[in-house]
Amino acid sequence: VQLQASGGGLVQPGESLRLSCAASKMTHTLEYMGWHRQAPGKQRELVAEIDNLGNIQYADSVKGRFEITRNGSKNAVDLHMNNLKPDDTAVFYCNARGQLNSWKYDFWGLGTLVTVSS
């Protein structure tokens, strides 16, 4: 399975950005798909995650500003980020995890940099 992410870039505070991630070479519907981020000098943290039933969780710091959506049939997920703040500056990573029978999986995409600066 390969996770291909896109959409990072440089934006000003208050602006919006959308990140997209699609999984290839996977016929099984991935159980959980989400986004994590790692800011300079900080640990990687969960930003948002959605399961194949549509259940969603967000980090407290992004609630009300970010929205995660999923196209389950295509194993693709988008992160719509609004009202971006300088503290949102980080490398964002797409993640897919779950279990299929006895096989547990946990895939990561290459990071995409989001910079929020005036």
C-alpha angles and dihedrals in degrees: 000000000000124000114207116195130189142165107074123135148120119305137164123248112281094026128115135239135180125215120198131196130182130184119220133194093030124115094177118084104249112240100219128016125179153133131262128182139203121202121199110286093004136100122258112267138190113257102176138339135187128191129213090266093056098255111149137195128188135192110253090241093063102037110126093016106058129052127192120205131181139204097205097187090058098038090236131138135189130200114208109200119194133179091018118202132202088251088064090068106121147110107276120212128197115223136191122186142160144105132277111192102308095340116101115195135190117176130183131197126214111275125259119210121235116189121186111191141135 
